[in-house]
Amino acid sequence: MEKRVVFNDRLLPYLLVAPQMIITLTFFFWPTGQAIWQSVLVEDAFGGNSKFVWFDNFTYLLKDPSYYESGRITLVFSFLVATLGLALSLLLAVMADRIIRGASAYKTILVWPYAVAPAVAGVLFGFLFNPSVGTVSWMLKGIGIDFNYVTNGNQALILIVIASIWNQVSYNFLFFLAGLQSIPKSLIEAAAIDGAGPGRRFWDIVFPLLSPTGFFLLVINVLYAFIGTFGVVASLTQGGPGQATNILVYKVYNDGFRGQDLGSSSAQSVILMIIMVLLTFIQFRFIERRVHY
Amino acid sequence: MVENRPFVTFLSHLVVILGLIIIAFPVWMTFVAATHDQETMLRQPVPIWPGTHLYENLVTVLTEGYKSRPGSVPLIVTLINSMVMALGVAIGKILISIISAFAIVYFRFPLRMTFFWAIFVTLMLPVEVRIVPTYGVVASLGMLDSYSGLIIPLIASATATFLFRQFFLSVPDELAEAARVDGASPMRFFWDILLPMSRTSIAALFVIQFIYGWNQYLWPLLITTKESFYTVVMTVSRQANVADSVPAWNLLMAMALLAMLPPVLVVVFMQRQFVRGLVETEK
């Protein structure tokens, strides 16, 4: 889409885009270029000399079992966050959509978690599930489950999944609710007159009409699980115990800043960038087919 | 409501209320923990109803921070830093995006589409995935431990530019035409016509970007070493992870409470702009 009516000025448009372009070039293109450049270099321990090593950093990485482990954990983690998170928010949205009285009060409480920083959400859940004082871990003890995310890797992963879903649920809920409210009531009424019950109406009418929203949210949630959950992991588990919650984005940071392995960290950055670009591409490829609110 | 099914309606309420209780529970427990003294919060099970120590806990963390140990900083300092950072990021993003969107929509000039795509690609790579080199650039510019280092690298934003571009494209051409016929300069048109019309978009964007700026964790963690530049979110997370023989959960949770209060208030009181901002920035 383009404007028919435009202004003529030689210098002005450049001045107007200059601030944005200067910041983008300095803090985006320059570091991105450096990440790519560093990913083909190896630096010695004192940071003085670096050597061009072609794709050695990548080959090392792809031979490294801990990198595959991190990738596997990221996939499991993203799958759980996206599927469980979407299922839960869809359930809440469908139910909230049915409710007329008190709907806005429900909505106000449901939008809270979005405003809580992932890092703070991590602290909240660390408290609730703390092995010695946590309320939830105490309740779990009551039913015979010994929950200790500090020592048990699987439980640590479950905990970061729960905290991440909690943090993202309001976002999904709001989009699902908007999607539900955009479905014409006449369709539902027609089905009801033909004798379809609520379950049948949901699966045959509402669900298919909601699928564009669902697909969009799926991509957003996978992106969120890959990148946005950094704060949750950093606050709760720091990738541990062992490697149990060391998702890719945390590993980039951990290897780069704590391990001081710039080459490997940059190579990981580059791989993560490629994944991000692919996901964003998928998102935009399908965005046209999305429902309009 | 298509038909009256009392049981299904009852079930809907039940599910939503259960969901609300589960979702509100972590926040409730944070509040409760912040209202007790340290000893109470060390005995499992911890209380689930508020106590009487909220005020003194808040005063303690605001003026002294979490206990008196190295690295603890009065929370009031970090809250001010977070406020400066969140406002800086939100206002900065809006400023640079609205003028660049204006240029891209209302002018034809060489390299226009190059600029557009250059801004577009920033959408794909958030700071977390290119963290090491971005840190290097900021360090070499001498921007560590400064407000400009906290704010400026985060204000390049494709979403805001796209939102304004989208909005400008929906503004009727007649307005620009009339302005031109009347001899108004482009900037005059921008100030007197476009800017007032963009008010609701600006408000929606402000809410989203304020939350984004306030909730930054990794960036302030990396580039601040002086306590006087710590932000509240990173401070809470950092204190929560210090190994501690006798943790003061009451103080820690009072800090968490203060860290989430401003963005939660913004969302609750500007809910309409918030929902609008969420939906629009994703288009």
Interface residues (C-beta under 8 A of the other chain):
Chain A: M1 K3 R4 V5 V6 F7 N8 D9 R10 L12 P13 Y14 L16 V17 P19 Q20 M21 I23 T24 L25 T26 F27 F28 F29 W30 P31 T32 Q34 A35 Q38 L88 L91 L92 M95 A96 R98 I99 I100 Y106 K107 T108 I109 L110 V111 W112 P113 Y114 A115 V116 A117 P118 A119 V120 A121 G122 V123 L124 F125 G126 F127 L128 S132 V133 G134 T135 W138 W166 V169 Y171 L174 F175 A178 K185 I188 E189 A192 P198 R201 F216 I220 I227 F230 G231 A234 S235 Q238 V249 V252 Y253 G256 F257 L262 S265 S266 S269 L272 M273 M276 V277 T280 I287 Y293
Chain B: M1 V2 E3 R5 V8 T9 L11 S12 H13 V15 V16 G19 L20 I23 A24 F25 P26 V27 M29 T30 A33 M41 L42 R43 Q44 P45 V46 I48 L95 I96 S97 I99 S100 F102 A103 I104 V105 Y106 F107 R108 F109 R112 F115 A118 I119 V121 T122 L123 M124 L125 P126 E128 V129 R130 I131 V132 P133 T134 Y135 G136 V137 V138 L141 I152 P153 I155 A156 T161 F168 L169 D173 A176 E177 R180 P186 M187 F189 I211 W214 N215 Q216 Y217 L218 L221 L222 V233 M234 V236 S237 A240 N241 W249 L252 M253 A256 A259 M260 P263 V264 V266 V267 V268 Q271 F274 V275 L278 V279 E282 K283
